Amino acid sequence: MSAIDTTTNAELETILAASDTAATQWAKRPATKRAEALTSMADALDAAASELVPIAQEESNLPEGRLSGELKRTTFQLRLFAELLTDGGFLDARIDHADQAWPMGARPDIRRVLEPLGPVLVFAASNFPFAFSVAGGDTCSALAAGCSVVVKAHPGHPRLSSAVGRVAAQALTQAGAPAGLLQLVFGTQVGKDALLDPRIKAGAFTGSIPGGRALFDLANSRPEPIPFYGELGSVNPVFVTAAAAAVRGSQIVAEFVASYTMGAGQFCTKPGILLIPAASSMLAELATTARPDAAKLLNDRIQFGYTESLGTLRGHSAVTPLGATEGTVASPPAPALNATSAAEILADPAGLITECFGPSALVATYESEEELLAVARALDGQLTATIQGEEADEVAPELVRILATKAGRVLWNQWPTGVSVTYAQQHGGPYPATTAPTTTSVGTAGITRFLRPVAYQGFPSYLLPAALQDANPLGVPQRINGQLA
């Protein structure tokens, strides 16, 4: 099968059977051995950069510097998860010894640990061909958790997907991982068929709201519904207080333009709505501030979707173009801005709080800071929400409180583009930002997506998982009778 051939039904059956077998074997592998395999995978991808990056350039229209940096991010993430595995804290091992004097009645010996779910199906994204694709965050965290992975390759970069899959799978095999641990499938219907297969125990997706919602519904339609971790859409609003506009309005304008046009606006964390005081000079400055040159979008499908959504937005009676419009619907498109008011957003939130994936943003003016709170309340779920404010802002405490109920990551005087891979990172939010707001697709906490708790009651030590034994042969953190040991 070539990199662009659709996977056949017979091939899919072979892949799923191998993934099921590999999951059982991989789950038994000590975490330290899984860490070694992830590190080997990272080393192999770094070594193959001169092969992989040019393919990515050809298929994504992204520049070499951006892609090289993204590959480094991907391999850093693999090594960070390897480090997480060597610590063992991710297992959340809990031990309650038998206690006849327990206030609620005699307590049995009960011990709890997190264990792998089984084979995971990952739907790769288009806008990050390394970091959210074959060897990206969902694949990394699932492998770290002890799961096998089947990746449904994105049609926007099939040759790159095939090459990355080959390099990664070979590295895993050389590190002693079971055959079939990481495999690829190609084709839209094949992805749906795989999601419905009872051997698949979880799904992960990054993409559009319609596509992600369809797959989410499919995962829940199964006789055995499974977790589906979908990242779907977000406008990532930015709220500028009157004080911030007065003190550093020009700086905010320049930083906003740089943020919403970064990567030709093809980041899921692009700030898509900017709220500014009507009395400030910021609207006039935004109309005249220079924007970057036009840049090719990822592919023709993204280009079509962008021009269609931009056209719909501009067709709204409450929206007018802001500043230069020449070439904004061309291919490649020049960055665009449009203007409305907070009052109009409140009158039609569904029509104006909508994602436009590409180099455009909506600027809304407000008359009073009470409107900031009202718009914040009208938001649906978001990946991020940003406040550009000053410490003396009276509106800030309530605005922060509201935004924390709407977004997975709330920022103060920073910009949402750029999602650092860290221990504390949260990349997720209430629907429609994601289908699973209690989890993250970036950062080490992502490993919990692909683990489930199992409690063992009354077992002799030799039958317990090593992480739950009193001797603690793995040396992992254990919470014993409520106290972290």
PyMOL commands that set and color helices and strands:
alter all, ss='L'
color gray80, all
select helices_A, chain A and resi 9-28+31-47+49-60+64-87+89-91+137-145+158-174+188-196+209-221+242-265+282-288+300-314+342-347+349-352+369-378+396-406+444-450+461-463+466-468
alter helices_A, ss='H'
color red, helices_A
select strands_A, chain A and resi 93-96+110-116+120-123+149-152+182-185+202-206+228-231+238-240+273-277+320-321+336-341+360-366+382-388+407-412+451-457+478-480+483-484
alter strands_A, ss='S'
color yellow, strands_A
deselect
rebuild
show_as cartoon
